Amino acid sequence: MSYDAKFRVWRGDASGGELRDFTVQVNEGEVVLDIIHRLQATQAGDLAVRWNCKAGKCGSCSAEINGRPRLMCLTRMSTFAEDEVVTVTPMRTFPVIRDLVTDVSYNYAKAAQIPAFTPQARDDDGNHRMAQIDVERSQEFRKCIECFLCQDTCHVIRDHEENKKVFAGPRFLIRLAELDMHPLDTVDRREAAQDVFGLGYCNITKCCTEVCPEGIHLTDNGIIPMKERVVDRKYDPLTWLGSKIGRRRTD
């Protein structure tokens, strides 16, 4: 069964733009990305939209749908009433290139600053060994598809452009946590997390977790434990004393 849906889609570029109204046919089982493609094919052939896999795995089709950061390919039209106006706008945190396409290069610049995975020496037989229980939490963070919806919804950079210079955002704070929790990694990233990547700016509102399409618990399983490790390093008197006299830290 099909029906005609009312859409409001942002059209414009870096110099400005506006929401424009469209009426587009919707068929049973379709997602918002299907409707955007139909809109391109029938009414707005020059509409710019970024997409790739259409399966919720590439992270390309991020946008804001009725004000909420979502993947267009995972947002079913059945989510909305047939008489509801569906508004599609680009991610607000990043500069607009054109229409629904934004410049997310900020994220790649932050990714390049993170100290790389540095494993310990191999065992005598040439292998690395680790227990599954030791990598289960960091494996959760590897599910990230880099849709940057968590970055988009993070008010630290969404509402304060000036913070982008000193704050990496939730996607890269959990990358730091992932590396720091890895049983084979030898680099201590706690100081960099606080002083370079702005861990202290995060006030753990959990808005990033709420929009993650992979269901990653960014705040509870990554950012909060990282904050605890940083605090232990800087403020716990026993840890501080141990570091001063050369004893092994117990983190």
Stockholm file with secondary structure:
# STOCKHOLM 1.0

chainA/1-251         MSYDAKFRVWRGDASGGELRDFTVQVNEGEVVLDIIHRLQATQAGDLAVRWNCKAGKCGSCSAEINGRPRLMCLTRMSTFAEDEVVTVTPMRTFPVIRDLVTDVSYNYAKAAQIPAFTPQARDDDGNHRMAQIDVERSQEFRKCIECFLCQDTCHVIRDHEENKKVFAGPRFLIRLAELDMHPLDTVDRREAAQDVFGLGYCNITKCCTEVCPEGIHLTDNGIIPMKERVVDRKYDPLTWLGSKIGRRRTD
#=GR chainA/1-251 SS CEEEEEEEEEEEETTEEEEEEEEEEEETTCBHHHHHHHHHHHTCTTCCCCCSCSSSSSCTTEEEETTEEEEGGGCBGGGSCTTSCEEEECCTTSCEEETTEECCHHHHHHHHHSCCCCBCCCCTTSCCCCCHHHHHHHHHHTTCCCCCHHHHHCHHHHSCGGGGGTCCCHHHHHHHHHHHHCTTBCCCCHHHHHHTSCGGGCCCCCHHHHHCTTCCCIIIIIIHHHHHHHHHHHHCHHHHHHHHTTCCCCC
#=GC SS_cons         CEEEEEEEEEEEETTEEEEEEEEEEEETTCBHHHHHHHHHHHTCTTCCCCCSCSSSSSCTTEEEETTEEEEGGGCBGGGSCTTSCEEEECCTTSCEEETTEECCHHHHHHHHHSCCCCBCCCCTTSCCCCCHHHHHHHHHHTTCCCCCHHHHHCHHHHSCGGGGGTCCCHHHHHHHHHHHHCTTBCCCCHHHHHHTSCGGGCCCCCHHHHHCTTCCCIIIIIIHHHHHHHHHHHHCHHHHHHHHTTCCCCC
//
